[in-house]
């Protein structure tokens, strides 16, 4: 499919048809890279890298609870879960 490059402020962009957005699973955030002279767009993976970050935090002792547990139980009966 051919498309035209359009001016967007001081930058340039392309319009991606809705069908292609849906087919590729694109969302509000994408990864953009140049591979062998081609522009490649891929959807970002939600929470990508979180597991490694959590493990690193635990190893550094940065994963302790910052809010006292007591505050979480205050008036629990008034909340609908």
N, C-alpha and C positions, 0 to 999 in steps of 0.2 A: 504494500500500500504506500502510495506517495502522499506526502503532506507538505505544507509550506511552513517555513520558519517565520514566526511573527515577532514583532517588537513588543516587549513588555517593559515599559520604563526604559532604563539604560541597558536592559538585558534582552535576550531573545528566548523564545520558547516555541513549543509545538502544542497543538491541541490533540489530545488523545481521545478517540471516539469511545463512548460509553461501553460499547460491546467489547472493545479491547481491554478497557479498564477492568470490567467484570471477568473476562476470560483469564486475565493474568492475575487476578486477585489483588490489584493495586489498591492502596488506601491513601490516607492523607500524607503519608511519609514513604519515600522510596529511596533506595540506594541507587546512585548513579556512578558509573565508571566507564572508562574507555578501554576496550579490549581489542587489540589488533586493529585500531583505527575505527572501531564501531562503538557507538554509544549504546550501553546496555543498562536498562532500567529493571530493577527487581524490587518486589515489595519488601519492606522491612518486616522482620519477624518481631511480633510483639513480645516484649520481655526477653529478647535475645541477650544472652550473656548474664542474666540475673543469677542463675545457679552458681556460676563461677564467682560472681561478686559476693554472693552470700557465703560461699565457702571461704573466700579470702577474708571477709569480715570476721567470720568465726575464728579463723586461725590467728587473726590480729587482736581478738578480744573486743571487737567493735560491734558485737551483735547483742549487747545486753539491752533489756527493756528500759526505756527512758521514762515511761509513765508507770507510776505505782499501780499494781494490780487492784488496790482498794478503790481507786477512782473508777475502775471499769465496772465494779459491782454496785456502785451507788445508784439507787433507784432503778435497778434492773426490772423490777416488777411493772414499772410505768412504760417500759418500751415494748413494742410489738416486734418480735423477730420473725 
